[in-house]
Amino acid sequence: MTSTPDAPGHDGSDLAELREEIDALKAIPHEEIVNPLPKIVEEEEPEAEPTDAIGSEDWDDPEPEPSAR
């Protein structure tokens, strides 16, 4: 790159900040950038509860009470 009196030579020092921003954006998964999940949906997402294995039910047991939130 050549320099002129109006535009002095460029040493690239101001590109470090831009590089940090690019690296931070690269760390975000593509799907999250294209189709972000709203925070309210993320906060309200139910948590999975453990269940018994298929075939291990004891049909003679009374109904278990649902877990309280």
LORO-88978 format. One record per residue: residue number from 0; x, y, z of N, C-alpha, C in turn. Coordinates in nm, 3 decimals, always signed. Layout:
// residues N
NUM|X|Y|Z|X|Y|Z|X|Y|Z
...
// end
This chain:
// residues 69
0|+0.085|-0.116|+0.000|+0.000|+0.000|+0.000|+0.090|+0.123|+0.000
1|+0.059|+0.215|-0.083|+0.140|+0.336|-0.091|+0.076|+0.445|-0.006
2|+0.158|+0.537|+0.037|+0.106|+0.648|+0.116|+0.122|+0.777|+0.038
3|+0.034|+0.867|+0.065|+0.039|+0.999|+0.003|+0.044|+1.102|+0.115
4|+0.072|+1.224|+0.087|+0.075|+1.325|+0.193|-0.060|+1.338|+0.264
5|-0.171|+1.315|+0.193|-0.302|+1.324|+0.256|-0.335|+1.200|+0.340
6|-0.280|+1.087|+0.304|-0.306|+0.963|+0.375|-0.173|+0.900|+0.415
7|-0.131|+0.918|+0.539|-0.003|+0.860|+0.582|-0.008|+0.707|+0.580
8|+0.108|+0.646|+0.585|+0.120|+0.501|+0.584|+0.038|+0.437|+0.696
9|-0.014|+0.320|+0.669|-0.101|+0.250|+0.764|-0.021|+0.139|+0.831
10|-0.018|+0.140|+0.966|+0.056|+0.036|+1.036|-0.033|-0.078|+1.084
11|-0.165|-0.069|+1.068|-0.257|-0.176|+1.106|-0.295|-0.179|+1.251
12|-0.250|-0.082|+1.330|-0.278|-0.085|+1.473|-0.426|-0.070|+1.505
13|-0.500|+0.000|+1.421|-0.642|+0.018|+1.448|-0.725|-0.103|+1.409
14|-0.663|-0.202|+1.346|-0.736|-0.322|+1.306|-0.751|-0.423|+1.420
15|-0.677|-0.408|+1.528|-0.686|-0.503|+1.639|-0.825|-0.503|+1.700
16|-0.884|-0.386|+1.716|-1.019|-0.377|+1.773|-1.121|-0.443|+1.680
17|-1.105|-0.420|+1.551|-1.195|-0.481|+1.453|-1.178|-0.632|+1.453
18|-1.056|-0.681|+1.466|-1.028|-0.825|+1.469|-1.096|-0.889|+1.590
19|-1.094|-0.822|+1.706|-1.160|-0.875|+1.826|-1.310|-0.888|+1.803
20|-1.370|-0.789|+1.738|-1.514|-0.794|+1.711|-1.547|-0.906|+1.614
21|-1.465|-0.924|+1.513|-1.485|-1.033|+1.417|-1.473|-1.168|+1.485
22|-1.374|-1.185|+1.570|-1.356|-1.311|+1.642|-1.475|-1.340|+1.735
23|-1.528|-1.236|+1.800|-1.644|-1.254|+1.888|-1.765|-1.297|+1.806
24|-1.783|-1.239|+1.688|-1.896|-1.278|+1.603|-1.878|-1.419|+1.547
25|-1.755|-1.458|+1.517|-1.729|-1.593|+1.467|-1.760|-1.699|+1.573
26|-1.750|-1.662|+1.701|-1.775|-1.756|+1.810|-1.924|-1.787|+1.825
27|-2.011|-1.703|+1.771|-2.156|-1.725|+1.779|-2.195|-1.824|+1.671
28|-2.268|-1.931|+1.707|-2.309|-2.029|+1.605|-2.394|-1.963|+1.495
29|-2.379|-2.010|+1.373|-2.450|-1.954|+1.258|-2.601|-1.952|+1.281
30|-2.657|-2.061|+1.333|-2.802|-2.069|+1.355|-2.849|-1.962|+1.453
31|-2.770|-1.931|+1.553|-2.807|-1.828|+1.651|-2.809|-1.689|+1.588
32|-2.722|-1.665|+1.493|-2.719|-1.535|+1.424|-2.837|-1.524|+1.327
33|-2.862|-1.631|+1.251|-2.967|-1.629|+1.150|-3.107|-1.635|+1.213
34|-3.123|-1.717|+1.317|-3.254|-1.738|+1.378|-3.238|-1.737|+1.529
35|-3.220|-1.620|+1.590|-3.195|-1.615|+1.734|-3.318|-1.656|+1.815
36|-3.295|-1.720|+1.928|-3.401|-1.761|+2.019|-3.430|-1.646|+2.114
37|-3.555|-1.596|+2.117|-3.586|-1.486|+2.209|-3.558|-1.525|+2.354
38|-3.510|-1.430|+2.434|-3.473|-1.457|+2.573|-3.591|-1.511|+2.653
39|-3.713|-1.460|+2.630|-3.828|-1.506|+2.708|-3.855|-1.654|+2.682
40|-3.835|-1.699|+2.558|-3.855|-1.840|+2.526|-3.749|-1.924|+2.596
41|-3.627|-1.875|+2.593|-3.517|-1.947|+2.657|-3.540|-1.957|+2.808
42|-3.590|-1.850|+2.870|-3.613|-1.850|+3.014|-3.730|-1.939|+3.053
43|-3.832|-1.946|+2.969|-3.953|-2.023|+3.000|-3.947|-2.168|+2.954
44|-3.836|-2.208|+2.895|-3.824|-2.344|+2.844|-3.831|-2.443|+2.961
45|-3.920|-2.543|+2.953|-3.932|-2.638|+3.064|-3.809|-2.727|+3.074
46|-3.783|-2.772|+3.195|-3.670|-2.862|+3.217|-3.721|-3.006|+3.211
47|-3.643|-3.092|+3.154|-3.681|-3.232|+3.142|-3.679|-3.298|+3.280
48|-3.776|-3.387|+3.302|-3.780|-3.462|+3.427|-3.744|-3.607|+3.397
49|-3.675|-3.673|+3.487|-3.641|-3.813|+3.464|-3.767|-3.900|+3.465
50|-3.765|-4.002|+3.385|-3.878|-4.095|+3.378|-3.828|-4.237|+3.398
51|-3.921|-4.328|+3.423|-3.885|-4.469|+3.437|-3.859|-4.528|+3.300
52|-3.780|-4.631|+3.297|-3.751|-4.698|+3.171|-3.876|-4.766|+3.118
53|-3.885|-4.777|+2.987|-3.999|-4.844|+2.924|-4.005|-4.988|+2.974
54|-4.123|-5.031|+3.014|-4.142|-5.168|+3.060|-4.118|-5.186|+3.209
55|-4.077|-5.080|+3.278|-4.049|-5.095|+3.421|-4.165|-5.048|+3.508
56|-4.280|-5.012|+3.447|-4.393|-4.964|+3.525|-4.451|-5.078|+3.608
57|-4.496|-5.043|+3.727|-4.567|-5.139|+3.811|-4.713|-5.094|+3.810
58|-4.797|-5.162|+3.733|-4.934|-5.119|+3.713|-5.018|-5.131|+3.839
59|-4.970|-5.205|+3.939|-5.045|-5.219|+4.064|-5.018|-5.104|+4.160
60|-4.917|-5.022|+4.134|-4.887|-4.907|+4.220|-4.990|-4.797|+4.197
61|-5.024|-4.723|+4.302|-5.113|-4.609|+4.281|-5.042|-4.503|+4.197
62|-5.119|-4.414|+4.138|-5.063|-4.307|+4.055|-4.965|-4.223|+4.135
63|-4.846|-4.199|+4.084|-4.755|-4.106|+4.154|-4.806|-3.963|+4.138
64|-4.781|-3.883|+4.238|-4.823|-3.744|+4.232|-4.730|-3.667|+4.139
65|-4.786|-3.578|+4.058|-4.699|-3.499|+3.969|-4.606|-3.411|+4.051
66|-4.489|-3.389|+3.995|-4.391|-3.308|+4.068|-4.438|-3.163|+4.074
67|-4.412|-3.100|+4.186|-4.451|-2.960|+4.204|-4.346|-2.870|+4.142
68|-4.388|-2.759|+4.088|-4.295|-2.662|+4.029|-4.249|-2.566|+4.132
// end
